[in-house]
Amino acid sequence: MSGETQLLMEQLVDAVKRTQEYNQYQTLLENVRKRPEIYQRIGEFRRRSIAFQMTDHANPIEENNQLQKEFADLQVNGLANEFLAAEHQYCMMIKRMQGYFLENLDLALEFLDE
């Protein structure tokens, strides 16, 4: 990788670190980590949610609803709910960036459609 490319990546990371999405996520992450019981519960939900998203399900809507019910305490906890929303916004920003790169840098991905 060229020095110019490395410099541009560093500038992009710096720009991301100045966004509202990144800063809100980092602030809330710091607050959540100060509450170990909430942080642990959020971690459990995130693990289960990712596992759910990565597997096929016979009845995905019902199973997702069950997961949401099991972790309903996080939805009513202001800090946990705010953190999860901020994390979602931050991840969506990263996803949009990734999509932009993939769409504009001519990486041959058509084999995935087969």
Jmol script that loads the backbone (N, CA, C; Angstrom):
load data "model"
ATOM      1  N   MET A   1       0.860  -1.174   0.000  1.00  0.00           N
ATOM      2  CA  MET A   1       0.000   0.000   0.000  1.00  0.00           C
ATOM      3  C   MET A   1       0.903   1.233   0.000  1.00  0.00           C
ATOM      4  N   SER A   2       0.518   2.173  -0.799  1.00  0.00           N
ATOM      5  CA  SER A   2       1.330   3.378  -0.917  1.00  0.00           C
ATOM      6  C   SER A   2       1.177   4.259   0.325  1.00  0.00           C
ATOM      7  N   GLY A   3       2.153   5.112   0.518  1.00  0.00           N
ATOM      8  CA  GLY A   3       2.099   6.061   1.623  1.00  0.00           C
ATOM      9  C   GLY A   3       0.914   7.000   1.506  1.00  0.00           C
ATOM     10  N   GLU A   4       0.562   7.356   0.259  1.00  0.00           N
ATOM     11  CA  GLU A   4      -0.589   8.238   0.036  1.00  0.00           C
ATOM     12  C   GLU A   4      -1.885   7.564   0.481  1.00  0.00           C
ATOM     13  N   THR A   5      -2.035   6.281   0.136  1.00  0.00           N
ATOM     14  CA  THR A   5      -3.236   5.540   0.532  1.00  0.00           C
ATOM     15  C   THR A   5      -3.321   5.430   2.045  1.00  0.00           C
ATOM     16  N   GLN A   6      -2.200   5.144   2.685  1.00  0.00           N
ATOM     17  CA  GLN A   6      -2.158   5.056   4.144  1.00  0.00           C
ATOM     18  C   GLN A   6      -2.570   6.373   4.777  1.00  0.00           C
ATOM     19  N   LEU A   7      -2.049   7.468   4.242  1.00  0.00           N
ATOM     20  CA  LEU A   7      -2.393   8.795   4.759  1.00  0.00           C
ATOM     21  C   LEU A   7      -3.881   9.079   4.604  1.00  0.00           C
ATOM     22  N   LEU A   8      -4.439   8.728   3.463  1.00  0.00           N
ATOM     23  CA  LEU A   8      -5.865   8.954   3.232  1.00  0.00           C
ATOM     24  C   LEU A   8      -6.721   8.109   4.174  1.00  0.00           C
ATOM     25  N   MET A   9      -6.302   6.879   4.437  1.00  0.00           N
ATOM     26  CA  MET A   9      -7.051   6.042   5.391  1.00  0.00           C
ATOM     27  C   MET A   9      -7.011   6.660   6.785  1.00  0.00           C
ATOM     28  N   GLU A  10      -5.860   7.154   7.177  1.00  0.00           N
ATOM     29  CA  GLU A  10      -5.740   7.797   8.488  1.00  0.00           C
ATOM     30  C   GLU A  10      -6.620   9.031   8.567  1.00  0.00           C
ATOM     31  N   GLN A  11      -6.698   9.785   7.477  1.00  0.00           N
ATOM     32  CA  GLN A  11      -7.557  10.974   7.444  1.00  0.00           C
ATOM     33  C   GLN A  11      -9.025  10.578   7.517  1.00  0.00           C
ATOM     34  N   LEU A  12      -9.380   9.487   6.861  1.00  0.00           N
ATOM     35  CA  LEU A  12     -10.762   9.008   6.922  1.00  0.00           C
ATOM     36  C   LEU A  12     -11.122   8.591   8.342  1.00  0.00           C
ATOM     37  N   VAL A  13     -10.225   7.870   9.001  1.00  0.00           N
ATOM     38  CA  VAL A  13     -10.476   7.457  10.386  1.00  0.00           C
ATOM     39  C   VAL A  13     -10.626   8.690  11.272  1.00  0.00           C
ATOM     40  N   ASP A  14      -9.765   9.668  11.075  1.00  0.00           N
ATOM     41  CA  ASP A  14      -9.881  10.915  11.856  1.00  0.00           C
ATOM     42  C   ASP A  14     -11.222  11.587  11.606  1.00  0.00           C
ATOM     43  N   ALA A  15     -11.672  11.590  10.353  1.00  0.00           N
ATOM     44  CA  ALA A  15     -12.968  12.202  10.023  1.00  0.00           C
ATOM     45  C   ALA A  15     -14.104  11.445  10.690  1.00  0.00           C
ATOM     46  N   VAL A  16     -14.037  10.122  10.689  1.00  0.00           N
ATOM     47  CA  VAL A  16     -15.075   9.314  11.348  1.00  0.00           C
ATOM     48  C   VAL A  16     -15.104   9.635  12.835  1.00  0.00           C
ATOM     49  N   LYS A  17     -13.948   9.786  13.437  1.00  0.00           N
ATOM     50  CA  LYS A  17     -13.881  10.068  14.877  1.00  0.00           C
ATOM     51  C   LYS A  17     -14.450  11.446  15.229  1.00  0.00           C
ATOM     52  N   ARG A  18     -14.661  12.280  14.254  1.00  0.00           N
ATOM     53  CA  ARG A  18     -15.269  13.597  14.494  1.00  0.00           C
ATOM     54  C   ARG A  18     -16.778  13.590  14.264  1.00  0.00           C
ATOM     55  N   THR A  19     -17.333  12.459  13.838  1.00  0.00           N
ATOM     56  CA  THR A  19     -18.770  12.426  13.557  1.00  0.00           C
ATOM     57  C   THR A  19     -19.582  12.320  14.843  1.00  0.00           C
ATOM     58  N   GLN A  20     -20.817  12.782  14.747  1.00  0.00           N
ATOM     59  CA  GLN A  20     -21.745  12.668  15.873  1.00  0.00           C
ATOM     60  C   GLN A  20     -21.989  11.201  16.213  1.00  0.00           C
ATOM     61  N   GLU A  21     -22.135  10.355  15.179  1.00  0.00           N
ATOM     62  CA  GLU A  21     -22.416   8.934  15.408  1.00  0.00           C
ATOM     63  C   GLU A  21     -21.312   8.282  16.228  1.00  0.00           C
ATOM     64  N   TYR A  22     -20.075   8.521  15.845  1.00  0.00           N
ATOM     65  CA  TYR A  22     -18.940   7.915  16.558  1.00  0.00           C
ATOM     66  C   TYR A  22     -18.860   8.442  17.987  1.00  0.00           C
ATOM     67  N   ASN A  23     -18.951   9.745  18.144  1.00  0.00           N
ATOM     68  CA  ASN A  23     -18.787  10.339  19.477  1.00  0.00           C
ATOM     69  C   ASN A  23     -19.923   9.973  20.421  1.00  0.00           C
ATOM     70  N   GLN A  24     -21.136   9.919  19.900  1.00  0.00           N
ATOM     71  CA  GLN A  24     -22.258   9.514  20.748  1.00  0.00           C
ATOM     72  C   GLN A  24     -22.089   8.055  21.180  1.00  0.00           C
ATOM     73  N   TYR A  25     -21.702   7.189  20.239  1.00  0.00           N
ATOM     74  CA  TYR A  25     -21.466   5.783  20.555  1.00  0.00           C
ATOM     75  C   TYR A  25     -20.376   5.650  21.631  1.00  0.00           C
ATOM     76  N   GLN A  26     -19.264   6.346  21.465  1.00  0.00           N
ATOM     77  CA  GLN A  26     -18.158   6.242  22.416  1.00  0.00           C
ATOM     78  C   GLN A  26     -18.550   6.749  23.801  1.00  0.00           C
ATOM     79  N   THR A  27     -19.275   7.858  23.854  1.00  0.00           N
ATOM     80  CA  THR A  27     -19.715   8.409  25.138  1.00  0.00           C
ATOM     81  C   THR A  27     -20.639   7.431  25.857  1.00  0.00           C
ATOM     82  N   LEU A  28     -21.604   6.884  25.118  1.00  0.00           N
ATOM     83  CA  LEU A  28     -22.548   5.952  25.736  1.00  0.00           C
ATOM     84  C   LEU A  28     -21.870   4.636  26.103  1.00  0.00           C
ATOM     85  N   LEU A  29     -20.915   4.194  25.299  1.00  0.00           N
ATOM     86  CA  LEU A  29     -20.166   2.977  25.626  1.00  0.00           C
ATOM     87  C   LEU A  29     -19.422   3.156  26.947  1.00  0.00           C
ATOM     88  N   GLU A  30     -18.814   4.300  27.117  1.00  0.00           N
ATOM     89  CA  GLU A  30     -18.112   4.604  28.365  1.00  0.00           C
ATOM     90  C   GLU A  30     -19.087   4.581  29.554  1.00  0.00           C
ATOM     91  N   ASN A  31     -20.269   5.160  29.374  1.00  0.00           N
ATOM     92  CA  ASN A  31     -21.270   5.175  30.446  1.00  0.00           C
ATOM     93  C   ASN A  31     -21.787   3.773  30.762  1.00  0.00           C
ATOM     94  N   VAL A  32     -21.992   2.979  29.718  1.00  0.00           N
ATOM     95  CA  VAL A  32     -22.503   1.616  29.917  1.00  0.00           C
ATOM     96  C   VAL A  32     -21.460   0.761  30.631  1.00  0.00           C
ATOM     97  N   ARG A  33     -20.199   0.947  30.281  1.00  0.00           N
ATOM     98  CA  ARG A  33     -19.128   0.158  30.922  1.00  0.00           C
ATOM     99  C   ARG A  33     -19.022   0.459  32.417  1.00  0.00           C
ATOM    100  N   LYS A  34     -19.501   1.598  32.842  1.00  0.00           N
ATOM    101  CA  LYS A  34     -19.508   1.948  34.269  1.00  0.00           C
ATOM    102  C   LYS A  34     -20.601   1.201  35.024  1.00  0.00           C
ATOM    103  N   ARG A  35     -21.497   0.564  34.285  1.00  0.00           N
ATOM    104  CA  ARG A  35     -22.597  -0.212  34.879  1.00  0.00           C
ATOM    105  C   ARG A  35     -22.446  -1.665  34.434  1.00  0.00           C
ATOM    106  N   PRO A  36     -21.596  -2.443  35.097  1.00  0.00           N
ATOM    107  CA  PRO A  36     -21.254  -3.799  34.631  1.00  0.00           C
ATOM    108  C   PRO A  36     -22.464  -4.703  34.380  1.00  0.00           C
ATOM    109  N   GLU A  37     -23.517  -4.564  35.199  1.00  0.00           N
ATOM    110  CA  GLU A  37     -24.675  -5.438  35.010  1.00  0.00           C
ATOM    111  C   GLU A  37     -25.397  -5.119  33.696  1.00  0.00           C
ATOM    112  N   ILE A  38     -25.461  -3.836  33.347  1.00  0.00           N
ATOM    113  CA  ILE A  38     -26.086  -3.438  32.080  1.00  0.00           C
ATOM    114  C   ILE A  38     -25.172  -3.811  30.915  1.00  0.00           C
ATOM    115  N   TYR A  39     -23.885  -3.555  31.073  1.00  0.00           N
ATOM    116  CA  TYR A  39     -22.921  -3.867  30.019  1.00  0.00           C
ATOM    117  C   TYR A  39     -22.930  -5.367  29.701  1.00  0.00           C
ATOM    118  N   GLN A  40     -22.987  -6.189  30.731  1.00  0.00           N
ATOM    119  CA  GLN A  40     -23.027  -7.642  30.527  1.00  0.00           C
ATOM    120  C   GLN A  40     -24.324  -8.053  29.819  1.00  0.00           C
ATOM    121  N   ARG A  41     -25.430  -7.478  30.235  1.00  0.00           N
ATOM    122  CA  ARG A  41     -26.729  -7.816  29.631  1.00  0.00           C
ATOM    123  C   ARG A  41     -26.769  -7.382  28.163  1.00  0.00           C
ATOM    124  N   ILE A  42     -26.238  -6.209  27.866  1.00  0.00           N
ATOM    125  CA  ILE A  42     -26.164  -5.740  26.480  1.00  0.00           C
ATOM    126  C   ILE A  42     -25.287  -6.687  25.662  1.00  0.00           C
ATOM    127  N   GLY A  43     -24.168  -7.102  26.226  1.00  0.00           N
ATOM    128  CA  GLY A  43     -23.285  -8.031  25.527  1.00  0.00           C
ATOM    129  C   GLY A  43     -23.981  -9.348  25.210  1.00  0.00           C
ATOM    130  N   GLU A  44     -24.753  -9.838  26.160  1.00  0.00           N
ATOM    131  CA  GLU A  44     -25.509 -11.074  25.940  1.00  0.00           C
ATOM    132  C   GLU A  44     -26.521 -10.890  24.807  1.00  0.00           C
ATOM    133  N   PHE A  45     -27.225  -9.769  24.829  1.00  0.00           N
ATOM    134  CA  PHE A  45     -28.197  -9.491  23.764  1.00  0.00           C
ATOM    135  C   PHE A  45     -27.506  -9.387  22.407  1.00  0.00           C
ATOM    136  N   ARG A  46     -26.381  -8.694  22.353  1.00  0.00           N
ATOM    137  CA  ARG A  46     -25.668  -8.524  21.089  1.00  0.00           C
ATOM    138  C   ARG A  46     -25.184  -9.873  20.545  1.00  0.00           C
ATOM    139  N   ARG A  47     -24.646 -10.726  21.420  1.00  0.00           N
ATOM    140  CA  ARG A  47     -24.213 -12.063  20.985  1.00  0.00           C
ATOM    141  C   ARG A  47     -25.373 -12.857  20.414  1.00  0.00           C
ATOM    142  N   ARG A  48     -26.469 -12.875  21.142  1.00  0.00           N
ATOM    143  CA  ARG A  48     -27.642 -13.639  20.686  1.00  0.00           C
ATOM    144  C   ARG A  48     -28.225 -13.051  19.408  1.00  0.00           C
ATOM    145  N   SER A  49     -28.253 -11.742  19.295  1.00  0.00           N
ATOM    146  CA  SER A  49     -28.788 -11.084  18.114  1.00  0.00           C
ATOM    147  C   SER A  49     -27.936 -11.399  16.881  1.00  0.00           C
ATOM    148  N   ILE A  50     -26.627 -11.339  17.021  1.00  0.00           N
ATOM    149  CA  ILE A  50     -25.736 -11.654  15.901  1.00  0.00           C
ATOM    150  C   ILE A  50     -25.884 -13.115  15.510  1.00  0.00           C
ATOM    151  N   ALA A  51     -25.939 -14.007  16.484  1.00  0.00           N
ATOM    152  CA  ALA A  51     -26.127 -15.428  16.184  1.00  0.00           C
ATOM    153  C   ALA A  51     -27.446 -15.647  15.448  1.00  0.00           C
ATOM    154  N   PHE A  52     -28.480 -14.952  15.872  1.00  0.00           N
ATOM    155  CA  PHE A  52     -29.789 -15.058  15.217  1.00  0.00           C
ATOM    156  C   PHE A  52     -29.692 -14.607  13.760  1.00  0.00           C
ATOM    157  N   GLN A  53     -29.030 -13.491  13.531  1.00  0.00           N
ATOM    158  CA  GLN A  53     -28.925 -12.933  12.183  1.00  0.00           C
ATOM    159  C   GLN A  53     -28.099 -13.813  11.245  1.00  0.00           C
ATOM    160  N   MET A  54     -27.216 -14.625  11.800  1.00  0.00           N
ATOM    161  CA  MET A  54     -26.316 -15.421  10.973  1.00  0.00           C
ATOM    162  C   MET A  54     -26.813 -16.839  10.714  1.00  0.00           C
ATOM    163  N   THR A  55     -27.983 -17.183  11.212  1.00  0.00           N
ATOM    164  CA  THR A  55     -28.503 -18.531  10.998  1.00  0.00           C
ATOM    165  C   THR A  55     -29.887 -18.464  10.373  1.00  0.00           C
ATOM    166  N   ASP A  56     -30.250 -19.559   9.712  1.00  0.00           N
ATOM    167  CA  ASP A  56     -31.593 -19.661   9.134  1.00  0.00           C
ATOM    168  C   ASP A  56     -32.568 -20.103  10.223  1.00  0.00           C
ATOM    169  N   HIS A  57     -33.802 -19.630  10.112  1.00  0.00           N
ATOM    170  CA  HIS A  57     -34.823 -19.941  11.107  1.00  0.00           C
ATOM    171  C   HIS A  57     -36.103 -20.384  10.413  1.00  0.00           C
ATOM    172  N   ALA A  58     -36.772 -21.340  11.048  1.00  0.00           N
ATOM    173  CA  ALA A  58     -38.044 -21.829  10.507  1.00  0.00           C
ATOM    174  C   ALA A  58     -39.100 -20.737  10.553  1.00  0.00           C
ATOM    175  N   ASN A  59     -39.126 -19.990  11.659  1.00  0.00           N
ATOM    176  CA  ASN A  59     -40.103 -18.925  11.835  1.00  0.00           C
ATOM    177  C   ASN A  59     -39.367 -17.689  12.369  1.00  0.00           C
ATOM    178  N   PRO A  60     -38.686 -16.951  11.486  1.00  0.00           N
ATOM    179  CA  PRO A  60     -37.817 -15.863  11.946  1.00  0.00           C
ATOM    180  C   PRO A  60     -38.540 -14.749  12.691  1.00  0.00           C
ATOM    181  N   ILE A  61     -39.742 -14.404  12.280  1.00  0.00           N
ATOM    182  CA  ILE A  61     -40.453 -13.309  12.946  1.00  0.00           C
ATOM    183  C   ILE A  61     -40.777 -13.696  14.385  1.00  0.00           C
ATOM    184  N   GLU A  62     -41.305 -14.882  14.567  1.00  0.00           N
ATOM    185  CA  GLU A  62     -41.650 -15.340  15.914  1.00  0.00           C
ATOM    186  C   GLU A  62     -40.401 -15.473  16.790  1.00  0.00           C
ATOM    187  N   GLU A  63     -39.342 -16.019  16.217  1.00  0.00           N
ATOM    188  CA  GLU A  63     -38.112 -16.192  16.988  1.00  0.00           C
ATOM    189  C   GLU A  63     -37.479 -14.848  17.337  1.00  0.00           C
ATOM    190  N   ASN A  64     -37.536 -13.885  16.428  1.00  0.00           N
ATOM    191  CA  ASN A  64     -37.024 -12.552  16.722  1.00  0.00           C
ATOM    192  C   ASN A  64     -37.874 -11.884  17.799  1.00  0.00           C
ATOM    193  N   ASN A  65     -39.176 -12.043  17.714  1.00  0.00           N
ATOM    194  CA  ASN A  65     -40.058 -11.491  18.748  1.00  0.00           C
ATOM    195  C   ASN A  65     -39.737 -12.089  20.111  1.00  0.00           C
ATOM    196  N   GLN A  66     -39.426 -13.379  20.137  1.00  0.00           N
ATOM    197  CA  GLN A  66     -39.070 -14.036  21.396  1.00  0.00           C
ATOM    198  C   GLN A  66     -37.775 -13.451  21.961  1.00  0.00           C
ATOM    199  N   LEU A  67     -36.807 -13.226  21.093  1.00  0.00           N
ATOM    200  CA  LEU A  67     -35.546 -12.618  21.527  1.00  0.00           C
ATOM    201  C   LEU A  67     -35.800 -11.224  22.086  1.00  0.00           C
ATOM    202  N   GLN A  68     -36.639 -10.451  21.414  1.00  0.00           N
ATOM    203  CA  GLN A  68     -36.961  -9.102  21.878  1.00  0.00           C
ATOM    204  C   GLN A  68     -37.655  -9.142  23.248  1.00  0.00           C
ATOM    205  N   LYS A  69     -38.552 -10.100  23.435  1.00  0.00           N
ATOM    206  CA  LYS A  69     -39.233 -10.235  24.727  1.00  0.00           C
ATOM    207  C   LYS A  69     -38.247 -10.610  25.831  1.00  0.00           C
ATOM    208  N   GLU A  70     -37.330 -11.515  25.500  1.00  0.00           N
ATOM    209  CA  GLU A  70     -36.354 -11.963  26.492  1.00  0.00           C
ATOM    210  C   GLU A  70     -35.465 -10.817  26.977  1.00  0.00           C
ATOM    211  N   PHE A  71     -35.233  -9.853  26.100  1.00  0.00           N
ATOM    212  CA  PHE A  71     -34.377  -8.728  26.457  1.00  0.00           C
ATOM    213  C   PHE A  71     -35.159  -7.419  26.544  1.00  0.00           C
ATOM    214  N   ALA A  72     -36.431  -7.513  26.853  1.00  0.00           N
ATOM    215  CA  ALA A  72     -37.293  -6.320  26.950  1.00  0.00           C
ATOM    216  C   ALA A  72     -36.788  -5.356  28.019  1.00  0.00           C
ATOM    217  N   ASP A  73     -36.097  -5.872  29.030  1.00  0.00           N
ATOM    218  CA  ASP A  73     -35.562  -4.999  30.074  1.00  0.00           C
ATOM    219  C   ASP A  73     -34.595  -3.959  29.513  1.00  0.00           C
ATOM    220  N   LEU A  74     -33.912  -4.291  28.417  1.00  0.00           N
ATOM    221  CA  LEU A  74     -32.984  -3.333  27.810  1.00  0.00           C
ATOM    222  C   LEU A  74     -33.737  -2.211  27.095  1.00  0.00           C
ATOM    223  N   GLN A  75     -34.922  -2.522  26.599  1.00  0.00           N
ATOM    224  CA  GLN A  75     -35.703  -1.512  25.891  1.00  0.00           C
ATOM    225  C   GLN A  75     -36.269  -0.468  26.841  1.00  0.00           C
ATOM    226  N   VAL A  76     -36.513  -0.852  28.076  1.00  0.00           N
ATOM    227  CA  VAL A  76     -37.069   0.097  29.039  1.00  0.00           C
ATOM    228  C   VAL A  76     -35.986   0.756  29.890  1.00  0.00           C
ATOM    229  N   ASN A  77     -34.757   0.274  29.771  1.00  0.00           N
ATOM    230  CA  ASN A  77     -33.645   0.900  30.469  1.00  0.00           C
ATOM    231  C   ASN A  77     -33.119   2.016  29.571  1.00  0.00           C
ATOM    232  N   GLY A  78     -33.245   3.250  30.024  1.00  0.00           N
ATOM    233  CA  GLY A  78     -32.874   4.405  29.207  1.00  0.00           C
ATOM    234  C   GLY A  78     -31.451   4.345  28.679  1.00  0.00           C
ATOM    235  N   LEU A  79     -30.492   4.040  29.537  1.00  0.00           N
ATOM    236  CA  LEU A  79     -29.092   4.003  29.121  1.00  0.00           C
ATOM    237  C   LEU A  79     -28.854   2.894  28.104  1.00  0.00           C
ATOM    238  N   ALA A  80     -29.361   1.701  28.371  1.00  0.00           N
ATOM    239  CA  ALA A  80     -29.173   0.572  27.461  1.00  0.00           C
ATOM    240  C   ALA A  80     -29.824   0.845  26.113  1.00  0.00           C
ATOM    241  N   ASN A  81     -31.034   1.349  26.145  1.00  0.00           N
ATOM    242  CA  ASN A  81     -31.757   1.634  24.907  1.00  0.00           C
ATOM    243  C   ASN A  81     -31.047   2.712  24.095  1.00  0.00           C
ATOM    244  N   GLU A  82     -30.578   3.740  24.766  1.00  0.00           N
ATOM    245  CA  GLU A  82     -29.872   4.824  24.093  1.00  0.00           C
ATOM    246  C   GLU A  82     -28.558   4.318  23.483  1.00  0.00           C
ATOM    247  N   PHE A  83     -27.844   3.459  24.237  1.00  0.00           N
ATOM    248  CA  PHE A  83     -26.601   2.886  23.726  1.00  0.00           C
ATOM    249  C   PHE A  83     -26.860   2.045  22.477  1.00  0.00           C
ATOM    250  N   LEU A  84     -27.860   1.169  22.540  1.00  0.00           N
ATOM    251  CA  LEU A  84     -28.149   0.303  21.396  1.00  0.00           C
ATOM    252  C   LEU A  84     -28.557   1.116  20.167  1.00  0.00           C
ATOM    253  N   ALA A  85     -29.284   2.194  20.376  1.00  0.00           N
ATOM    254  CA  ALA A  85     -29.666   3.058  19.255  1.00  0.00           C
ATOM    255  C   ALA A  85     -28.430   3.752  18.671  1.00  0.00           C
ATOM    256  N   ALA A  86     -27.546   4.229  19.532  1.00  0.00           N
ATOM    257  CA  ALA A  86     -26.321   4.891  19.060  1.00  0.00           C
ATOM    258  C   ALA A  86     -25.416   3.896  18.337  1.00  0.00           C
ATOM    259  N   GLU A  87     -25.327   2.696  18.858  1.00  0.00           N
ATOM    260  CA  GLU A  87     -24.523   1.670  18.200  1.00  0.00           C
ATOM    261  C   GLU A  87     -25.080   1.370  16.811  1.00  0.00           C
ATOM    262  N   HIS A  88     -26.389   1.288  16.721  1.00  0.00           N
ATOM    263  CA  HIS A  88     -27.033   1.032  15.428  1.00  0.00           C
ATOM    264  C   HIS A  88     -26.706   2.146  14.433  1.00  0.00           C
ATOM    265  N   GLN A  89     -26.797   3.393  14.864  1.00  0.00           N
ATOM    266  CA  GLN A  89     -26.503   4.523  13.983  1.00  0.00           C
ATOM    267  C   GLN A  89     -25.040   4.505  13.523  1.00  0.00           C
ATOM    268  N   TYR A  90     -24.140   4.205  14.428  1.00  0.00           N
ATOM    269  CA  TYR A  90     -22.715   4.140  14.108  1.00  0.00           C
ATOM    270  C   TYR A  90     -22.454   3.006  13.115  1.00  0.00           C
ATOM    271  N   CYS A  91     -23.032   1.844  13.352  1.00  0.00           N
ATOM    272  CA  CYS A  91     -22.858   0.699  12.444  1.00  0.00           C
ATOM    273  C   CYS A  91     -23.450   0.994  11.070  1.00  0.00           C
ATOM    274  N   MET A  92     -24.570   1.690  11.022  1.00  0.00           N
ATOM    275  CA  MET A  92     -25.170   2.038   9.731  1.00  0.00           C
ATOM    276  C   MET A  92     -24.270   3.004   8.957  1.00  0.00           C
ATOM    277  N   MET A  93     -23.604   3.909   9.654  1.00  0.00           N
ATOM    278  CA  MET A  93     -22.670   4.815   8.995  1.00  0.00           C
ATOM    279  C   MET A  93     -21.513   4.027   8.388  1.00  0.00           C
ATOM    280  N   ILE A  94     -20.956   3.090   9.141  1.00  0.00           N
ATOM    281  CA  ILE A  94     -19.856   2.253   8.649  1.00  0.00           C
ATOM    282  C   ILE A  94     -20.336   1.403   7.468  1.00  0.00           C
ATOM    283  N   LYS A  95     -21.554   0.882   7.563  1.00  0.00           N
ATOM    284  CA  LYS A  95     -22.111   0.077   6.470  1.00  0.00           C
ATOM    285  C   LYS A  95     -22.254   0.915   5.194  1.00  0.00           C
ATOM    286  N   ARG A  96     -22.721   2.159   5.329  1.00  0.00           N
ATOM    287  CA  ARG A  96     -22.842   3.036   4.158  1.00  0.00           C
ATOM    288  C   ARG A  96     -21.468   3.307   3.533  1.00  0.00           C
ATOM    289  N   MET A  97     -20.461   3.486   4.378  1.00  0.00           N
ATOM    290  CA  MET A  97     -19.104   3.705   3.873  1.00  0.00           C
ATOM    291  C   MET A  97     -18.609   2.474   3.125  1.00  0.00           C
ATOM    292  N   GLN A  98     -18.815   1.321   3.711  1.00  0.00           N
ATOM    293  CA  GLN A  98     -18.399   0.073   3.071  1.00  0.00           C
ATOM    294  C   GLN A  98     -19.114  -0.095   1.729  1.00  0.00           C
ATOM    295  N   GLY A  99     -20.400   0.147   1.705  1.00  0.00           N
ATOM    296  CA  GLY A  99     -21.168   0.050   0.466  1.00  0.00           C
ATOM    297  C   GLY A  99     -20.647   1.008  -0.592  1.00  0.00           C
ATOM    298  N   TYR A 100     -20.313   2.205  -0.172  1.00  0.00           N
ATOM    299  CA  TYR A 100     -19.778   3.189  -1.116  1.00  0.00           C
ATOM    300  C   TYR A 100     -18.477   2.695  -1.732  1.00  0.00           C
ATOM    301  N   PHE A 101     -17.595   2.166  -0.899  1.00  0.00           N
ATOM    302  CA  PHE A 101     -16.330   1.634  -1.416  1.00  0.00           C
ATOM    303  C   PHE A 101     -16.572   0.487  -2.388  1.00  0.00           C
ATOM    304  N   LEU A 102     -17.426  -0.440  -2.010  1.00  0.00           N
ATOM    305  CA  LEU A 102     -17.686  -1.591  -2.868  1.00  0.00           C
ATOM    306  C   LEU A 102     -18.318  -1.187  -4.197  1.00  0.00           C
ATOM    307  N   GLU A 103     -19.195  -0.209  -4.173  1.00  0.00           N
ATOM    308  CA  GLU A 103     -19.858   0.237  -5.398  1.00  0.00           C
ATOM    309  C   GLU A 103     -18.932   1.020  -6.320  1.00  0.00           C
ATOM    310  N   ASN A 104     -17.952   1.684  -5.753  1.00  0.00           N
ATOM    311  CA  ASN A 104     -17.135   2.601  -6.544  1.00  0.00           C
ATOM    312  C   ASN A 104     -15.712   2.137  -6.820  1.00  0.00           C
ATOM    313  N   LEU A 105     -15.323   0.992  -6.304  1.00  0.00           N
ATOM    314  CA  LEU A 105     -13.949   0.529  -6.499  1.00  0.00           C
ATOM    315  C   LEU A 105     -13.861  -0.744  -7.328  1.00  0.00           C
ATOM    316  N   ASP A 106     -14.916  -1.080  -8.033  1.00  0.00           N
ATOM    317  CA  ASP A 106     -14.900  -2.153  -9.031  1.00  0.00           C
ATOM    318  C   ASP A 106     -14.354  -3.479  -8.515  1.00  0.00           C
ATOM    319  N   LEU A 107     -14.796  -3.902  -7.364  1.00  0.00           N
ATOM    320  CA  LEU A 107     -14.469  -5.229  -6.871  1.00  0.00           C
ATOM    321  C   LEU A 107     -15.506  -6.191  -7.438  1.00  0.00           C
ATOM    322  N   ALA A 108     -15.040  -7.215  -8.148  1.00  0.00           N
ATOM    323  CA  ALA A 108     -15.942  -8.155  -8.827  1.00  0.00           C
ATOM    324  C   ALA A 108     -16.617  -9.061  -7.795  1.00  0.00           C
ATOM    325  N   LEU A 109     -17.885  -8.788  -7.527  1.00  0.00           N
ATOM    326  CA  LEU A 109     -18.642  -9.552  -6.540  1.00  0.00           C
ATOM    327  C   LEU A 109     -19.820 -10.305  -7.135  1.00  0.00           C
ATOM    328  N   GLU A 110     -19.923 -10.312  -8.459  1.00  0.00           N
ATOM    329  CA  GLU A 110     -21.083 -10.954  -9.078  1.00  0.00           C
ATOM    330  C   GLU A 110     -21.165 -12.442  -8.777  1.00  0.00           C
ATOM    331  N   PHE A 111     -20.053 -13.069  -8.419  1.00  0.00           N
ATOM    332  CA  PHE A 111     -20.082 -14.493  -8.081  1.00  0.00           C
ATOM    333  C   PHE A 111     -20.967 -14.765  -6.866  1.00  0.00           C
ATOM    334  N   LEU A 112     -21.205 -13.765  -6.050  1.00  0.00           N
ATOM    335  CA  LEU A 112     -22.061 -13.936  -4.874  1.00  0.00           C
ATOM    336  C   LEU A 112     -23.527 -14.110  -5.262  1.00  0.00           C
ATOM    337  N   ASP A 113     -23.892 -13.651  -6.441  1.00  0.00           N
ATOM    338  CA  ASP A 113     -25.277 -13.749  -6.903  1.00  0.00           C
ATOM    339  C   ASP A 113     -25.627 -15.130  -7.442  1.00  0.00           C
ATOM    340  N   GLU A 114     -24.633 -15.944  -7.685  1.00  0.00           N
ATOM    341  CA  GLU A 114     -24.879 -17.272  -8.284  1.00  0.00           C
ATOM    342  C   GLU A 114     -25.283 -18.293  -7.259  1.00  0.00           C
TER     343      GLU A 114
END
end "model"
wireframe off; spacefill off
backbone 0.3
color backbone group
